[in-house]
Amino acid sequence: MSTPATDRPVRIAVQLQPQHADYAQIRDAVLRAEDLGVDVVFNWDHFYPLSGDPDGKHFECWTMLGAWAEQTERVEIGALVTGNGYRNPDLLGDMARTVDHISGGRLILGMGAGWFEKDYEQFGYEFGTAGSRIARLAEAMPRIRRRLAAGNPAPTRDIPILIGGGGEKKTLRIVAEHADVWHSFGDVDTLRRKSAILDEHGEAVGRDTAALVERSVGVQGPPEATGPGLVAAGATLLTIGVNGPDYDLSTAAQWVAWRDAQG
């Protein structure tokens, strides 16, 4: 069984959760995160808060990414992750191409099957079942890639595709077929086990996923507690979730310092 490639540099990301904040506070947090030295700044793709007041302040994902593309200079940006069911796949592909150009080639196209029922119901989308949402994601990915290839002007680079999810039979198969980055959920043991399953799917579809698919995972707390184990298990993109309205980046600062100390 192959193991995840370990020669990738460790990267630190923050997910600035676009809830319970005014946009000025979000914009300030993005700039502070870039100044801090993080590698990637993510938001998320929902229409309502996921914690706190369920009807609190909230902003739309992709409109925000277009603004971030202009507001930042160095960091990569993206959604962790885009809800596939919220947009026509061809439209989404063209949105991604546009933000890629606005940012000068710094977009990561994060994709997921979707799960938050309120988003679907309030905006008139069919929620379906977990199985039907995963099937729609599988159908959407080739369309998105074709639309990216058809755009004029073409994307500035092969836009990295991140797919989030841990379903062992279906989601990891989609990851094996289409992703450059896999965002996983769980502890070190879960990461190792599902990473091995991803590589089995990679063998089945003819991709060396151990070498070609970066492992990404959410982290919290001091880096010394979990960072070495996660990196040893193959994770090289480590993301700290940060909530509004204050967007406290102190934990992210610890992870950036820990990254830099790795040499």
C-alpha positions in Angstrom: 0.0 0.0 0.0 1.3 3.4 -0.9 1.7 6.2 1.7 1.1 9.9 1.4 4.0 11.9 -0.1 5.9 13.6 2.7 8.1 16.0 0.6 5.4 18.7 0.4 6.0 21.8 2.5 3.7 22.2 5.5 1.2 25.0 4.9 -1.0 26.8 7.3 -4.5 28.1 6.4 -7.2 29.9 8.2 -10.9 29.5 7.5 -12.5 32.9 8.3 -16.1 31.9 8.9 -18.2 34.6 7.4 -20.8 34.8 10.2 -21.7 37.2 13.0 -19.5 40.0 11.5 -19.7 43.1 9.4 -17.8 42.9 6.2 -15.3 45.5 7.4 -14.3 43.0 10.1 -13.9 40.2 7.6 -11.8 42.3 5.3 -9.6 43.3 8.3 -9.2 39.7 9.2 -8.2 38.7 5.7 -5.5 41.3 5.7 -4.3 40.4 9.2 -4.1 36.8 8.2 -2.0 37.6 5.1 0.3 39.8 7.2 0.6 37.0 9.7 2.1 34.7 7.1 -0.6 32.1 6.6 -0.5 30.3 3.2 -4.2 30.1 2.5 -7.3 32.0 3.5 -10.6 30.1 3.2 -14.2 31.0 3.8 -17.1 28.7 3.6 -20.1 28.3 1.3 -23.3 28.7 3.4 -26.1 31.2 3.5 -26.8 31.2 7.3 -24.6 30.9 10.4 -23.6 27.4 11.5 -23.2 28.4 15.1 -24.6 31.0 17.4 -27.7 32.9 16.3 -29.0 30.9 13.4 -30.3 34.1 11.8 -27.3 36.2 12.6 -25.1 38.2 10.1 -23.8 36.2 7.2 -22.3 36.8 3.7 -22.2 34.8 0.5 -19.1 32.9 -0.4 -18.1 33.6 -4.0 -18.9 37.3 -4.1 -16.6 37.5 -1.1 -13.8 35.5 -2.9 -13.9 38.0 -5.7 -13.3 40.8 -3.2 -10.5 38.9 -1.5 -8.8 38.3 -4.8 -8.4 42.1 -5.1 -7.7 42.8 -1.4 -4.8 40.3 -1.1 -1.5 39.9 -2.8 0.2 36.7 -1.7 -2.1 34.1 0.0 -4.1 31.5 -1.9 -7.9 31.9 -1.4 -10.8 29.6 -1.7 -13.9 28.1 -0.2 -13.7 25.3 2.4 -15.8 24.2 0.6 -18.2 25.2 -2.2 -21.6 23.5 -1.9 -22.0 21.8 -5.2 -25.8 22.0 -5.3 -26.0 25.7 -5.0 -24.8 26.6 -8.6 -24.9 25.3 -12.1 -21.6 23.5 -12.6 -20.7 25.4 -15.8 -21.4 28.7 -14.1 -19.3 27.7 -11.1 -16.4 26.8 -13.4 -16.6 30.2 -15.1 -16.8 31.9 -11.7 -13.6 30.0 -10.7 -11.8 31.0 -13.9 -12.8 34.7 -13.2 -11.6 34.7 -9.6 -8.4 32.9 -10.7 -7.7 35.8 -13.1 -8.7 38.5 -10.5 -6.3 37.0 -8.0 -3.4 36.4 -10.4 -3.6 32.7 -10.1 -4.2 32.2 -6.4 -7.6 30.4 -6.3 -8.1 26.9 -4.8 -11.4 25.5 -6.0 -12.8 23.8 -2.9 -15.8 21.5 -3.6 -18.1 19.4 -1.4 -21.4 17.6 -1.8 -23.3 19.9 0.6 -25.0 19.0 3.9 -26.7 22.0 5.6 -30.4 21.5 4.9 -31.4 25.0 5.8 -29.4 26.4 2.9 -31.2 24.2 0.5 -34.7 24.8 1.8 -34.5 28.6 2.2 -32.9 29.1 -1.2 -35.1 26.7 -3.1 -32.6 24.0 -3.9 -33.5 20.3 -3.8 -31.9 18.8 -0.6 -32.3 15.2 -1.6 -30.3 12.5 0.2 -26.6 12.2 1.1 -26.4 9.7 -1.8 -28.0 12.0 -4.3 -25.9 14.9 -3.3 -22.7 12.9 -3.7 -23.9 11.6 -7.1 -24.5 15.2 -8.2 -21.0 16.1 -7.2 -19.6 13.2 -9.2 -21.6 14.5 -12.2 -20.6 18.1 -11.7 -16.8 17.6 -11.6 -16.3 16.7 -15.2 -18.5 19.6 -16.3 -16.6 22.0 -14.1 -13.3 20.8 -15.6 -14.6 21.1 -19.2 -15.8 24.6 -18.6 -12.5 25.6 -17.1 -10.7 24.2 -20.2 -13.1 26.0 -22.5 -12.8 29.5 -21.0 -11.2 32.4 -22.9 -8.9 33.5 -21.6 -7.9 30.2 -20.1 -7.2 30.0 -16.4 -3.8 31.3 -15.4 -2.8 27.9 -14.1 -4.3 24.5 -13.6 -6.6 25.6 -10.7 -6.1 23.2 -7.8 -9.2 21.3 -6.9 -9.8 20.6 -3.3 -12.6 18.1 -2.4 -13.8 17.8 1.2 -15.4 14.7 2.7 -14.7 11.3 4.1 -17.2 8.8 2.6 -15.1 5.8 1.9 -16.9 4.3 -1.1 -18.1 7.3 -3.1 -16.6 10.5 -1.9 -13.0 9.2 -1.8 -13.6 7.8 -5.3 -14.4 11.3 -6.5 -11.4 12.6 -4.7 -9.2 10.0 -6.4 -10.6 10.9 -9.8 -10.5 14.7 -9.6 -8.8 16.3 -6.6 -5.4 17.9 -6.1 -6.2 18.3 -2.4 -8.3 16.1 -0.1 -9.7 17.8 3.0 -10.4 15.2 5.7 -12.1 15.2 9.0 -11.0 13.4 12.2 -7.9 12.4 14.2 -4.6 10.9 13.1 -5.9 7.3 13.0 -8.9 8.3 10.8 -6.6 10.3 8.5 -4.2 7.3 8.1 -7.0 4.8 7.5 -9.0 6.9 5.0 -5.8 8.0 3.3 -5.0 4.4 2.6 -8.5 3.9 1.2 -8.1 7.0 -1.0 -4.9 5.4 -2.4 -6.8 2.2 -3.2 -9.3 4.2 -5.2 -6.4 5.9 -6.8 -5.0 2.6 -8.0 -8.4 1.7 -9.3 -8.7 4.9 -11.4 -5.0 5.0 -12.5 -3.9 8.0 -10.4 -1.0 8.0 -7.9 -3.0 9.7 -5.3 -0.2 9.3 -2.7 2.0 11.6 -4.8 -0.7 13.8 -6.5 -3.3 14.5 -3.8 -2.3 16.7 -0.9 -3.8 15.8 2.5 -5.6 18.6 4.3 -7.1 18.6 7.8 -8.6 21.0 10.3 -6.6 21.7 13.4 -7.1 23.5 16.7 -5.2 24.2 19.9 -1.4 24.3 20.3 0.5 22.9 17.3 2.9 20.8 19.4 0.0 18.7 20.6 -1.2 17.4 17.2 0.9 18.9 14.4 3.8 16.3 14.4 1.4 13.4 14.3 -0.7 14.8 11.5 2.3 15.6 9.4 3.7 12.1 10.1 0.4 10.8 8.8 0.8 12.8 5.6 -1.2 16.0 6.2 0.6 19.1 4.9 -2.3 21.6 4.7 -3.4 22.5 8.3 -6.4 24.8 8.7 -7.5 26.7 11.8 -11.2 27.8 11.9 -11.7 31.3 13.1 -15.1 32.8 13.9 -16.4 36.3 13.8 -16.9 39.0 14.8 -13.4 39.4 16.4 -11.5 36.8 14.3 -8.8 36.0 16.9 -5.8 34.9 15.0 -3.6 34.0 18.0 -3.9 30.2 17.4 -3.1 30.7 13.8 0.0 32.7 14.8 1.2 29.7 16.9 0.8 27.4 13.9 2.7 29.7 11.6 5.5 30.0 14.1 5.5 26.2 14.4 5.6 25.8 10.6 8.5 28.1 10.3 10.4 26.3 13.1 10.2 23.0 11.1 13.0 24.4 8.8 
